[in-house]
Amino acid sequence: MKKEKKKYDIDPKDLMAVERAATGLFGTSISLIILGFVVEKFELFLHLASAEIKTSQAHIPQLSHVVFYKYLGIGIVFVGAFIALFTYRYYLRWIDHLEKKEIVTDKPIYLFLAVFITLISFLLIFAMLVW
């Protein structure tokens, strides 16, 4: 007795659109992970620059804020990983909606991304102005 494959009546254009959206969100996730890594490694750069300045007997700026970049970078990487997991859930939900011929919007993830990226931007601007 052969198992019949389940056939879905999904328009290929709709499926490809969902795949493009999911790929875009995965790209955003990867970009955030890379940004977080770069921000976190900025701490290492500041320590190396500080050591170089010490050897040249120049005035050394206060580097107490360096830990800020470490935690900011780790936070950005965490959010990037969260978005990657959310994207898989997003993809599965949309496939389910296409099978049922339903249309829904995912405004919350785009609101979350907009607010998060704006928050990170303001934190980095603040860090650049204050330190």
N, CA, C and O atoms as CSV, one atom per row, in Angstrom:
chain,resi,resn,atom,element,x,y,z
A,1,MET,N,N,0.835,-1.176,0.000
A,1,MET,CA,C,0.000,0.000,0.000
A,1,MET,C,C,0.883,1.244,0.000
A,1,MET,O,O,1.641,1.476,0.942
A,2,LYS,N,N,0.784,2.010,-1.021
A,2,LYS,CA,C,1.610,3.206,-1.130
A,2,LYS,C,C,0.940,4.368,-0.432
A,2,LYS,O,O,-0.280,4.529,-0.445
A,3,LYS,N,N,1.804,5.179,0.184
A,3,LYS,CA,C,1.286,6.415,0.779
A,3,LYS,C,C,1.161,7.457,-0.315
A,3,LYS,O,O,2.077,7.651,-1.114
A,4,GLU,N,N,0.030,8.117,-0.339
A,4,GLU,CA,C,-0.149,9.188,-1.308
A,4,GLU,C,C,0.452,10.467,-0.764
A,4,GLU,O,O,0.278,10.811,0.406
A,5,LYS,N,N,1.150,11.152,-1.620
A,5,LYS,CA,C,1.688,12.443,-1.216
A,5,LYS,C,C,0.554,13.443,-1.131
A,5,LYS,O,O,-0.350,13.469,-1.965
A,6,LYS,N,N,0.629,14.256,-0.110
A,6,LYS,CA,C,-0.399,15.272,0.082
A,6,LYS,C,C,-0.166,16.405,-0.920
A,6,LYS,O,O,0.916,16.991,-0.964
A,7,LYS,N,N,-1.168,16.701,-1.705
A,7,LYS,CA,C,-1.042,17.762,-2.697
A,7,LYS,C,C,-1.717,19.012,-2.161
A,7,LYS,O,O,-2.815,18.960,-1.608
A,8,TYR,N,N,-1.048,20.117,-2.335
A,8,TYR,CA,C,-1.585,21.397,-1.881
A,8,TYR,C,C,-1.899,22.244,-3.102
A,8,TYR,O,O,-1.204,22.193,-4.117
A,9,ASP,N,N,-2.934,23.002,-2.979
A,9,ASP,CA,C,-3.336,23.882,-4.066
A,9,ASP,C,C,-2.826,25.291,-3.748
A,9,ASP,O,O,-3.601,26.176,-3.383
A,10,ILE,N,N,-1.523,25.483,-3.890
A,10,ILE,CA,C,-0.893,26.775,-3.607
A,10,ILE,C,C,-0.380,27.349,-4.921
A,10,ILE,O,O,0.299,26.676,-5.696
A,11,ASP,N,N,-0.721,28.597,-5.145
A,11,ASP,CA,C,-0.221,29.270,-6.339
A,11,ASP,C,C,1.295,29.437,-6.206
A,11,ASP,O,O,1.764,29.978,-5.205
A,12,PRO,N,N,2.059,28.986,-7.187
A,12,PRO,CA,C,3.517,29.089,-7.095
A,12,PRO,C,C,4.022,30.522,-6.884
A,12,PRO,O,O,5.040,30.733,-6.226
A,13,LYS,N,N,3.304,31.507,-7.447
A,13,LYS,CA,C,3.720,32.907,-7.245
A,13,LYS,C,C,3.621,33.294,-5.776
A,13,LYS,O,O,4.488,33.997,-5.256
A,14,ASP,N,N,2.568,32.838,-5.107
A,14,ASP,CA,C,2.413,33.134,-3.686
A,14,ASP,C,C,3.497,32.445,-2.867
A,14,ASP,O,O,4.069,33.038,-1.953
A,15,LEU,N,N,3.772,31.198,-3.202
A,15,LEU,CA,C,4.810,30.458,-2.491
A,15,LEU,C,C,6.172,31.130,-2.656
A,15,LEU,O,O,6.927,31.265,-1.693
A,16,MET,N,N,6.474,31.546,-3.873
A,16,MET,CA,C,7.758,32.213,-4.123
A,16,MET,C,C,7.837,33.556,-3.405
A,16,MET,O,O,8.910,33.952,-2.950
A,17,ALA,N,N,6.719,34.253,-3.301
A,17,ALA,CA,C,6.706,35.527,-2.577
A,17,ALA,C,C,7.003,35.304,-1.097
A,17,ALA,O,O,7.756,36.064,-0.489
A,18,VAL,N,N,6.419,34.272,-0.526
A,18,VAL,CA,C,6.683,33.954,0.881
A,18,VAL,C,C,8.147,33.566,1.058
A,18,VAL,O,O,8.783,33.969,2.031
A,19,GLU,N,N,8.677,32.792,0.129
A,19,GLU,CA,C,10.089,32.396,0.218
A,19,GLU,C,C,11.005,33.605,0.092
A,19,GLU,O,O,12.024,33.674,0.778
A,20,ARG,N,N,10.664,34.559,-0.770
A,20,ARG,CA,C,11.476,35.780,-0.882
A,20,ARG,C,C,11.425,36.579,0.409
A,20,ARG,O,O,12.448,37.095,0.860
A,21,ALA,N,N,10.246,36.687,1.006
A,21,ALA,CA,C,10.122,37.423,2.273
A,21,ALA,C,C,10.917,36.739,3.371
A,21,ALA,O,O,11.598,37.402,4.154
A,22,ALA,N,N,10.835,35.414,3.433
A,22,ALA,CA,C,11.585,34.674,4.454
A,22,ALA,C,C,13.090,34.821,4.226
A,22,ALA,O,O,13.854,34.975,5.179
A,23,THR,N,N,13.508,34.772,2.969
A,23,THR,CA,C,14.929,34.953,2.661
A,23,THR,C,C,15.395,36.348,3.060
A,23,THR,O,O,16.498,36.513,3.579
A,24,GLY,N,N,14.562,37.343,2.820
A,24,GLY,CA,C,14.900,38.711,3.239
A,24,GLY,C,C,15.029,38.826,4.754
A,24,GLY,O,O,15.935,39.493,5.253
A,25,LEU,N,N,14.128,38.178,5.483
A,25,LEU,CA,C,14.224,38.208,6.945
A,25,LEU,C,C,15.457,37.453,7.432
A,25,LEU,O,O,16.099,37.868,8.396
A,26,PHE,N,N,15.793,36.333,6.759
A,26,PHE,CA,C,17.025,35.630,7.127
A,26,PHE,C,C,18.241,36.516,6.860
A,26,PHE,O,O,19.188,36.530,7.647
A,27,GLY,N,N,18.215,37.249,5.757
A,27,GLY,CA,C,19.308,38.186,5.469
A,27,GLY,C,C,19.419,39.265,6.533
A,27,GLY,O,O,20.522,39.631,6.940
A,28,THR,N,N,18.278,39.775,6.985
A,28,THR,CA,C,18.280,40.762,8.069
A,28,THR,C,C,18.854,40.163,9.333
A,28,THR,O,O,19.615,40.814,10.050
A,29,SER,N,N,18.490,38.926,9.605
A,29,SER,CA,C,19.000,38.231,10.784
A,29,SER,C,C,20.525,38.084,10.725
A,29,SER,O,O,21.227,38.356,11.699
A,30,ILE,N,N,21.012,37.656,9.583
A,30,ILE,CA,C,22.463,37.496,9.422
A,30,ILE,C,C,23.162,38.840,9.542
A,30,ILE,O,O,24.223,38.929,10.160
A,31,SER,N,N,22.591,39.879,8.964
A,31,SER,CA,C,23.182,41.219,9.060
A,31,SER,C,C,23.249,41.693,10.510
A,31,SER,O,O,24.248,42.283,10.922
A,32,LEU,N,N,22.200,41.442,11.284
A,32,LEU,CA,C,22.215,41.832,12.697
A,32,LEU,C,C,23.261,41.042,13.475
A,32,LEU,O,O,23.935,41.595,14.344
A,33,ILE,N,N,23.402,39.759,13.171
A,33,ILE,CA,C,24.413,38.957,13.857
A,33,ILE,C,C,25.805,39.493,13.541
A,33,ILE,O,O,26.646,39.595,14.434
A,34,ILE,N,N,26.054,39.832,12.291
A,34,ILE,CA,C,27.361,40.384,11.905
A,34,ILE,C,C,27.582,41.739,12.566
A,34,ILE,O,O,28.671,42.012,13.072
A,35,LEU,N,N,26.548,42.596,12.565
A,35,LEU,CA,C,26.665,43.900,13.215
A,35,LEU,C,C,26.971,43.741,14.701
A,35,LEU,O,O,27.824,44.446,15.240
A,36,GLY,N,N,26.282,42.825,15.357
A,36,GLY,CA,C,26.533,42.577,16.775
A,36,GLY,C,C,27.949,42.109,17.036
A,36,GLY,O,O,28.581,42.525,18.007
A,37,PHE,N,N,28.442,41.247,16.171
A,37,PHE,CA,C,29.814,40.765,16.311
A,37,PHE,C,C,30.809,41.913,16.151
A,37,PHE,O,O,31.764,42.021,16.920
A,38,VAL,N,N,30.587,42.762,15.161
A,38,VAL,CA,C,31.490,43.897,14.925
A,38,VAL,C,C,31.449,44.863,16.109
A,38,VAL,O,O,32.494,45.333,16.561
A,39,VAL,N,N,30.257,45.161,16.612
A,39,VAL,CA,C,30.133,46.068,17.756
A,39,VAL,C,C,30.831,45.472,18.982
A,39,VAL,O,O,31.524,46.180,19.712
A,40,GLU,N,N,30.644,44.171,19.201
A,40,GLU,CA,C,31.276,43.530,20.361
A,40,GLU,C,C,32.789,43.531,20.216
A,40,GLU,O,O,33.499,43.747,21.198
A,41,LYS,N,N,33.293,43.297,19.023
A,41,LYS,CA,C,34.752,43.278,18.818
A,41,LYS,C,C,35.348,44.684,18.842
A,41,LYS,O,O,36.568,44.830,18.927
A,42,PHE,N,N,34.521,45.707,18.772
A,42,PHE,CA,C,35.011,47.074,18.895
A,42,PHE,C,C,35.671,47.276,20.254
A,42,PHE,O,O,36.596,48.075,20.395
A,43,GLU,N,N,35.182,46.540,21.254
A,43,GLU,CA,C,35.790,46.578,22.584
A,43,GLU,C,C,37.262,46.164,22.504
A,43,GLU,O,O,38.125,46.800,23.109
A,44,LEU,N,N,37.539,45.108,21.763
A,44,LEU,CA,C,38.916,44.640,21.603
A,44,LEU,C,C,39.762,45.712,20.919
A,44,LEU,O,O,40.906,45.948,21.309
A,45,PHE,N,N,39.201,46.357,19.906
A,45,PHE,CA,C,39.921,47.425,19.218
A,45,PHE,C,C,40.286,48.555,20.185
A,45,PHE,O,O,41.401,49.076,20.155
A,46,LEU,N,N,39.334,48.922,21.037
A,46,LEU,CA,C,39.610,49.990,21.998
A,46,LEU,C,C,40.704,49.593,22.984
A,46,LEU,O,O,41.534,50.425,23.349
A,47,HIS,N,N,40.717,48.348,23.416
A,47,HIS,CA,C,41.785,47.889,24.311
A,47,HIS,C,C,43.143,47.915,23.615
A,47,HIS,O,O,44.141,48.325,24.207
A,48,LEU,N,N,43.179,47.478,22.365
A,48,LEU,CA,C,44.444,47.498,21.621
A,48,LEU,C,C,44.915,48.931,21.381
A,48,LEU,O,O,46.104,49.227,21.500
A,49,ALA,N,N,43.992,49.808,21.048
A,49,ALA,CA,C,44.355,51.211,20.841
A,49,ALA,C,C,44.854,51.821,22.146
A,49,ALA,O,O,45.793,52.618,22.139
A,50,SER,N,N,44.244,51.459,23.245
A,50,SER,CA,C,44.668,51.958,24.543
A,50,SER,C,C,46.086,51.500,24.867
A,50,SER,O,O,46.895,52.279,25.370
A,51,ALA,N,N,46.383,50.240,24.580
A,51,ALA,CA,C,47.729,49.723,24.835
A,51,ALA,C,C,48.751,50.442,23.958
A,51,ALA,O,O,49.862,50.729,24.403
A,52,GLU,N,N,48.382,50.729,22.728
A,52,GLU,CA,C,49.289,51.435,21.811
A,52,GLU,C,C,49.538,52.862,22.297
A,52,GLU,O,O,50.660,53.364,22.222
A,53,ILE,N,N,48.493,53.505,22.789
A,53,ILE,CA,C,48.634,54.869,23.293
A,53,ILE,C,C,49.523,54.888,24.530
A,53,ILE,O,O,50.311,55.818,24.706
A,54,LYS,N,N,49.413,53.882,25.387
A,54,LYS,CA,C,50.238,53.800,26.596
A,54,LYS,C,C,51.720,53.737,26.243
A,54,LYS,O,O,52.552,54.342,26.920
A,55,THR,N,N,52.047,53.001,25.180
A,55,THR,CA,C,53.459,52.869,24.816
A,55,THR,C,C,54.016,54.156,24.225
A,55,THR,O,O,55.225,54.379,24.266
A,56,SER,N,N,53.157,55.000,23.678
A,56,SER,CA,C,53.652,56.248,23.099
A,56,SER,C,C,53.629,57.396,24.117
A,56,SER,O,O,53.933,58.535,23.759
A,57,GLN,N,N,53.282,57.122,25.351
A,57,GLN,CA,C,53.279,58.103,26.450
A,57,GLN,C,C,52.307,59.253,26.214
A,57,GLN,O,O,52.493,60.333,26.776
A,58,ALA,N,N,51.300,59.053,25.415
A,58,ALA,CA,C,50.284,60.085,25.189
A,58,ALA,C,C,49.206,59.976,26.260
A,58,ALA,O,O,49.165,59.011,27.024
A,59,HIS,N,N,48.344,60.968,26.303
A,59,HIS,CA,C,47.249,60.955,27.266
A,59,HIS,C,C,46.253,59.848,26.881
A,59,HIS,O,O,45.855,59.747,25.720
A,60,ILE,N,N,45.860,59.030,27.846
A,60,ILE,CA,C,44.960,57.906,27.593
A,60,ILE,C,C,43.542,58.306,27.967
A,60,ILE,O,O,43.292,58.681,29.112
A,61,PRO,N,N,42.622,58.234,27.036
A,61,PRO,CA,C,41.225,58.557,27.377
A,61,PRO,C,C,40.646,57.485,28.298
A,61,PRO,O,O,41.130,56.353,28.340
A,62,GLN,N,N,39.620,57.858,29.021
A,62,GLN,CA,C,38.954,56.924,29.929
A,62,GLN,C,C,38.238,55.851,29.110
A,62,GLN,O,O,37.461,56.178,28.213
A,63,LEU,N,N,38.488,54.579,29.405
A,63,LEU,CA,C,37.879,53.489,28.648
A,63,LEU,C,C,36.906,52.672,29.493
A,63,LEU,O,O,36.729,51.478,29.251
A,64,SER,N,N,36.280,53.297,30.469
A,64,SER,CA,C,35.347,52.566,31.319
A,64,SER,C,C,34.072,52.187,30.580
A,64,SER,O,O,33.355,51.283,31.009
A,65,HIS,N,N,33.783,52.862,29.483
A,65,HIS,CA,C,32.568,52.592,28.719
A,65,HIS,C,C,32.711,51.411,27.769
A,65,HIS,O,O,31.747,51.052,27.093
A,66,VAL,N,N,33.872,50.807,27.704
A,66,VAL,CA,C,34.127,49.746,26.732
A,66,VAL,C,C,33.197,48.552,26.946
A,66,VAL,O,O,32.821,47.890,25.979
A,67,VAL,N,N,32.827,48.270,28.174
A,67,VAL,CA,C,31.941,47.140,28.453
A,67,VAL,C,C,30.578,47.337,27.787
A,67,VAL,O,O,29.903,46.366,27.444
A,68,PHE,N,N,30.186,48.578,27.610
A,68,PHE,CA,C,28.915,48.891,26.938
A,68,PHE,C,C,28.857,48.229,25.565
A,68,PHE,O,O,27.831,47.652,25.207
A,69,TYR,N,N,29.934,48.301,24.794
A,69,TYR,CA,C,29.955,47.739,23.447
A,69,TYR,C,C,29.853,46.221,23.480
A,69,TYR,O,O,29.243,45.613,22.600
A,70,LYS,N,N,30.454,45.611,24.501
A,70,LYS,CA,C,30.376,44.157,24.622
A,70,LYS,C,C,28.923,43.715,24.793
A,70,LYS,O,O,28.455,42.831,24.076
A,71,TYR,N,N,28.214,44.324,25.733
A,71,TYR,CA,C,26.834,43.929,25.983
A,71,TYR,C,C,25.906,44.341,24.846
A,71,TYR,O,O,24.957,43.622,24.531
A,72,LEU,N,N,26.166,45.469,24.238
A,72,LEU,CA,C,25.362,45.886,23.088
A,72,LEU,C,C,25.532,44.891,21.946
A,72,LEU,O,O,24.550,44.486,21.324
A,73,GLY,N,N,26.763,44.499,21.669
A,73,GLY,CA,C,27.029,43.524,20.607
A,73,GLY,C,C,26.371,42.183,20.868
A,73,GLY,O,O,25.786,41.582,19.966
A,74,ILE,N,N,26.469,41.713,22.108
A,74,ILE,CA,C,25.842,40.438,22.461
A,74,ILE,C,C,24.325,40.541,22.305
A,74,ILE,O,O,23.686,39.604,21.828
A,75,GLY,N,N,23.751,41.671,22.704
A,75,GLY,CA,C,22.310,41.866,22.557
A,75,GLY,C,C,21.873,41.864,21.107
A,75,GLY,O,O,20.840,41.284,20.771
A,76,ILE,N,N,22.647,42.506,20.244
A,76,ILE,CA,C,22.298,42.549,18.818
A,76,ILE,C,C,22.380,41.147,18.211
A,76,ILE,O,O,21.521,40.765,17.417
A,77,VAL,N,N,23.405,40.383,18.578
A,77,VAL,CA,C,23.531,39.009,18.077
A,77,VAL,C,C,22.340,38.170,18.550
A,77,VAL,O,O,21.798,37.371,17.786
A,78,PHE,N,N,21.937,38.353,19.802
A,78,PHE,CA,C,20.801,37.621,20.344
A,78,PHE,C,C,19.524,37.927,19.560
A,78,PHE,O,O,18.765,37.017,19.225
A,79,VAL,N,N,19.292,39.194,19.273
A,79,VAL,CA,C,18.099,39.569,18.512
A,79,VAL,C,C,18.180,39.002,17.087
A,79,VAL,O,O,17.166,38.570,16.539
A,80,GLY,N,N,19.368,39.001,16.490
A,80,GLY,CA,C,19.525,38.404,15.155
A,80,GLY,C,C,19.179,36.925,15.160
A,80,GLY,O,O,18.530,36.435,14.236
A,81,ALA,N,N,19.608,36.208,16.196
A,81,ALA,CA,C,19.278,34.784,16.313
A,81,ALA,C,C,17.773,34.601,16.524
A,81,ALA,O,O,17.168,33.690,15.959
A,82,PHE,N,N,17.176,35.473,17.338
A,82,PHE,CA,C,15.726,35.403,17.567
A,82,PHE,C,C,14.961,35.607,16.263
A,82,PHE,O,O,13.980,34.912,16.001
A,83,ILE,N,N,15.405,36.548,15.456
A,83,ILE,CA,C,14.721,36.811,14.188
A,83,ILE,C,C,14.865,35.621,13.240
A,83,ILE,O,O,13.945,35.320,12.480
A,84,ALA,N,N,16.019,34.941,13.281
A,84,ALA,CA,C,16.191,33.747,12.444
A,84,ALA,C,C,15.170,32.677,12.839
A,84,ALA,O,O,14.546,32.068,11.970
A,85,LEU,N,N,14.999,32.447,14.127
A,85,LEU,CA,C,14.010,31.464,14.582
A,85,LEU,C,C,12.586,31.920,14.251
A,85,LEU,O,O,11.747,31.121,13.836
A,86,PHE,N,N,12.332,33.204,14.438
A,86,PHE,CA,C,11.009,33.740,14.108
A,86,PHE,C,C,10.718,33.579,12.625
A,86,PHE,O,O,9.578,33.305,12.252
A,87,THR,N,N,11.716,33.740,11.777
A,87,THR,CA,C,11.523,33.637,10.329
A,87,THR,C,C,11.071,32.243,9.937
A,87,THR,O,O,10.222,32.087,9.058
A,88,TYR,N,N,11.629,31.231,10.579
A,88,TYR,CA,C,11.191,29.871,10.272
A,88,TYR,C,C,9.717,29.696,10.645
A,88,TYR,O,O,8.943,29.106,9.891
A,89,ARG,N,N,9.342,30.213,11.813
A,89,ARG,CA,C,7.945,30.171,12.244
A,89,ARG,C,C,7.061,30.945,11.261
A,89,ARG,O,O,5.972,30.495,10.906
A,90,TYR,N,N,7.539,32.103,10.833
A,90,TYR,CA,C,6.840,32.949,9.863
A,90,TYR,C,C,6.587,32.175,8.571
A,90,TYR,O,O,5.483,32.199,8.028
A,91,TYR,N,N,7.614,31.496,8.091
A,91,TYR,CA,C,7.501,30.729,6.846
A,91,TYR,C,C,6.456,29.624,6.987
A,91,TYR,O,O,5.599,29.462,6.118
A,92,LEU,N,N,6.526,28.866,8.076
A,92,LEU,CA,C,5.568,27.779,8.282
A,92,LEU,C,C,4.140,28.303,8.397
A,92,LEU,O,O,3.215,27.695,7.858
A,93,ARG,N,N,3.951,29.419,9.089
A,93,ARG,CA,C,2.615,30.010,9.222
A,93,ARG,C,C,2.062,30.421,7.860
A,93,ARG,O,O,0.891,30.186,7.562
A,94,TRP,N,N,2.908,31.035,7.036
A,94,TRP,CA,C,2.439,31.485,5.730
A,94,TRP,C,C,2.094,30.319,4.819
A,94,TRP,O,O,1.131,30.394,4.055
A,95,ILE,N,N,2.863,29.249,4.890
A,95,ILE,CA,C,2.526,28.071,4.078
A,95,ILE,C,C,1.156,27.546,4.504
A,95,ILE,O,O,0.333,27.181,3.665
A,96,ASP,N,N,0.921,27.512,5.817
A,96,ASP,CA,C,-0.371,27.067,6.337
A,96,ASP,C,C,-1.496,27.986,5.850
A,96,ASP,O,O,-2.561,27.515,5.451
A,97,HIS,N,N,-1.253,29.288,5.886
A,97,HIS,CA,C,-2.268,30.240,5.411
A,97,HIS,C,C,-2.525,30.087,3.910
A,97,HIS,O,O,-3.668,30.195,3.465
A,98,LEU,N,N,-1.484,29.839,3.137
A,98,LEU,CA,C,-1.677,29.658,1.698
A,98,LEU,C,C,-2.474,28.391,1.402
A,98,LEU,O,O,-3.299,28.367,0.489
A,99,GLU,N,N,-2.220,27.332,2.189
A,99,GLU,CA,C,-2.980,26.097,2.000
A,99,GLU,C,C,-4.464,26.325,2.281
A,99,GLU,O,O,-5.330,25.751,1.620
A,100,LYS,N,N,-4.743,27.175,3.276
A,100,LYS,CA,C,-6.133,27.451,3.648
A,100,LYS,C,C,-6.744,28.589,2.840
A,100,LYS,O,O,-7.911,28.940,3.015
A,101,LYS,N,N,-5.932,29.158,1.953
A,101,LYS,CA,C,-6.345,30.298,1.136
A,101,LYS,C,C,-6.756,31.495,1.995
A,101,LYS,O,O,-7.762,32.155,1.735
A,102,GLU,N,N,-5.957,31.751,3.009
A,102,GLU,CA,C,-6.167,32.898,3.900
A,102,GLU,C,C,-5.075,33.928,3.639
A,102,GLU,O,O,-3.964,33.594,3.226
A,103,ILE,N,N,-5.412,35.157,3.884
A,103,ILE,CA,C,-4.429,36.228,3.792
A,103,ILE,C,C,-4.353,36.905,5.155
A,103,ILE,O,O,-5.366,37.335,5.706
A,104,VAL,N,N,-3.144,36.991,5.687
A,104,VAL,CA,C,-2.920,37.667,6.962
A,104,VAL,C,C,-1.703,38.573,6.800
A,104,VAL,O,O,-0.927,38.433,5.855
A,105,THR,N,N,-1.556,39.484,7.719
A,105,THR,CA,C,-0.379,40.348,7.698
A,105,THR,C,C,0.454,40.080,8.936
A,105,THR,O,O,-0.062,39.666,9.974
A,106,ASP,N,N,1.733,40.318,8.814
A,106,ASP,CA,C,2.653,40.142,9.927
A,106,ASP,C,C,3.258,41.489,10.309
A,106,ASP,O,O,4.476,41.668,10.286
A,107,LYS,N,N,2.404,42.411,10.652
A,107,LYS,CA,C,2.868,43.736,11.033
A,107,LYS,C,C,3.747,43.727,12.279
A,107,LYS,O,O,4.676,44.531,12.353
A,108,PRO,N,N,3.502,42.858,13.263
A,108,PRO,CA,C,4.305,42.922,14.491
A,108,PRO,C,C,5.812,42.725,14.272
A,108,PRO,O,O,6.610,43.405,14.916
A,109,ILE,N,N,6.217,41.816,13.385
A,109,ILE,CA,C,7.661,41.596,13.205
A,109,ILE,C,C,8.307,42.808,12.562
A,109,ILE,O,O,9.443,43.151,12.889
A,110,TYR,N,N,7.598,43.461,11.652
A,110,TYR,CA,C,8.169,44.643,11.019
A,110,TYR,C,C,8.212,45.825,11.988
A,110,TYR,O,O,9.137,46.635,11.941
A,111,LEU,N,N,7.225,45.921,12.853
A,111,LEU,CA,C,7.258,46.936,13.913
A,111,LEU,C,C,8.423,46.657,14.858
A,111,LEU,O,O,9.158,47.572,15.228
A,112,PHE,N,N,8.592,45.393,15.248
A,112,PHE,CA,C,9.696,45.019,16.130
A,112,PHE,C,C,11.042,45.364,15.499
A,112,PHE,O,O,11.907,45.946,16.154
A,113,LEU,N,N,11.218,45.006,14.231
A,113,LEU,CA,C,12.483,45.305,13.545
A,113,LEU,C,C,12.726,46.812,13.465
A,113,LEU,O,O,13.839,47.275,13.713
A,114,ALA,N,N,11.695,47.572,13.123
A,114,ALA,CA,C,11.857,49.026,13.012
A,114,ALA,C,C,12.232,49.637,14.360
A,114,ALA,O,O,13.139,50.465,14.435
A,115,VAL,N,N,11.544,49.235,15.415
A,115,VAL,CA,C,11.834,49.781,16.748
A,115,VAL,C,C,13.222,49.345,17.215
A,115,VAL,O,O,13.972,50.151,17.766
A,116,PHE,N,N,13.563,48.079,16.998
A,116,PHE,CA,C,14.864,47.588,17.445
A,116,PHE,C,C,16.004,48.287,16.717
A,116,PHE,O,O,16.974,48.708,17.347
A,117,ILE,N,N,15.899,48.413,15.417
A,117,ILE,CA,C,16.978,49.056,14.648
A,117,ILE,C,C,17.081,50.533,15.023
A,117,ILE,O,O,18.186,51.070,15.102
A,118,THR,N,N,15.951,51.194,15.253
A,118,THR,CA,C,15.980,52.585,15.697
A,118,THR,C,C,16.634,52.701,17.072
A,118,THR,O,O,17.434,53.606,17.306
A,119,LEU,N,N,16.297,51.796,17.972
A,119,LEU,CA,C,16.897,51.804,19.305
A,119,LEU,C,C,18.407,51.599,19.241
A,119,LEU,O,O,19.160,52.307,19.910
A,120,ILE,N,N,18.847,50.644,18.448
A,120,ILE,CA,C,20.284,50.403,18.289
A,120,ILE,C,C,20.960,51.638,17.696
A,120,ILE,O,O,22.052,52.016,18.121
A,121,SER,N,N,20.318,52.258,16.726
A,121,SER,CA,C,20.889,53.464,16.121
A,121,SER,C,C,21.064,54.569,17.164
A,121,SER,O,O,22.113,55.209,17.228
A,122,PHE,N,N,20.026,54.789,17.981
A,122,PHE,CA,C,20.124,55.828,19.012
A,122,PHE,C,C,21.183,55.492,20.053
A,122,PHE,O,O,21.897,56.380,20.519
A,123,LEU,N,N,21.293,54.216,20.424
A,123,LEU,CA,C,22.334,53.820,21.386
A,123,LEU,C,C,23.731,54.061,20.819
A,123,LEU,O,O,24.614,54.551,21.523
A,124,LEU,N,N,23.927,53.719,19.554
A,124,LEU,CA,C,25.243,53.936,18.948
A,124,LEU,C,C,25.542,55.430,18.776
A,124,LEU,O,O,26.675,55.861,18.985
A,125,ILE,N,N,24.542,56.210,18.402
A,125,ILE,CA,C,24.747,57.659,18.297
A,125,ILE,C,C,25.090,58.243,19.663
A,125,ILE,O,O,25.992,59.073,19.781
A,126,PHE,N,N,24.371,57.809,20.688
A,126,PHE,CA,C,24.642,58.275,22.059
A,126,PHE,C,C,26.067,57.913,22.463
A,126,PHE,O,O,26.789,58.739,23.022
A,127,ALA,N,N,26.471,56.667,22.177
A,127,ALA,CA,C,27.817,56.224,22.526
A,127,ALA,C,C,28.879,57.047,21.795
A,127,ALA,O,O,29.915,57.381,22.370
A,128,MET,N,N,28.620,57.369,20.537
A,128,MET,CA,C,29.586,58.156,19.769
A,128,MET,C,C,29.680,59.580,20.271
A,128,MET,O,O,30.764,60.162,20.259
A,129,LEU,N,N,28.577,60.155,20.711
A,129,LEU,CA,C,28.581,61.535,21.186
A,129,LEU,C,C,29.145,61.669,22.595
A,129,LEU,O,O,29.846,62.634,22.898
A,130,VAL,N,N,28.840,60.705,23.451
A,130,VAL,CA,C,29.252,60.811,24.847
A,130,VAL,C,C,30.671,60.317,25.061
A,130,VAL,O,O,31.429,60.936,25.808
A,131,TRP,N,N,31.048,59.221,24.424
A,131,TRP,CA,C,32.374,58.668,24.677
A,131,TRP,C,C,33.277,59.027,23.540
A,131,TRP,O,O,34.452,58.660,23.546
